[in-house]
């Protein structure tokens, strides 16, 4: 196994660990997954800076990259669904707190401004 292929496998392991953490739908899980994504990014950058010139090595590296890509797609799906879930709840809260506009859309909360003058 080449050092570049080892870097890509390490990146995949980091993404899989982040994905495992994201299976728990919490903000803490999101924050704890970020260092794993950063580690995967660093590993991938290291692998791409030393691209082999031999066709056989490039082919093996390409295959390892496809497996990493699959892991990234699965992690992205979890993040996309979590974002959609949070946006849905935010919309429901706005509906409950502010009602609806004349056009049937949820109303946005009115923020009351305050002014403080000294002197």
C-alpha positions, 0 to 999 in steps of 0.5 A: 500500500502506498503512502497516498493510499494509506492517507486516503484510507485514514481519511475514510476512517475519519469520515466514518467516525464522524458519520458514526457520531452524527447518527446521534442527532444532537448539537454535541455530536455535530461539534464532536464530528468536526475534528474528524472531518478536518483530519480527513481533509488534511489527509486528503490534501497530503495524498493529493500533493504526492500523486503517483505517476505509475498507472497501477498506483494511480488506479489503486488510489482512484479506487480508494478515493471512490470508497472515500467519496461514498463515505462522504456522500453518506455523511452529507446525507445525515447533515442535509437531513439534520439541517432540513429537520432543524429548518422545519422545526424553526418554521413550526415555532415561527408559526406557533409564535407569530401566526400567519401573514395574509398570504398564508405564510408564517409571519416573522417575529417582530423585533422590538428595538430599544434605544439607550441614550446617555449624557 
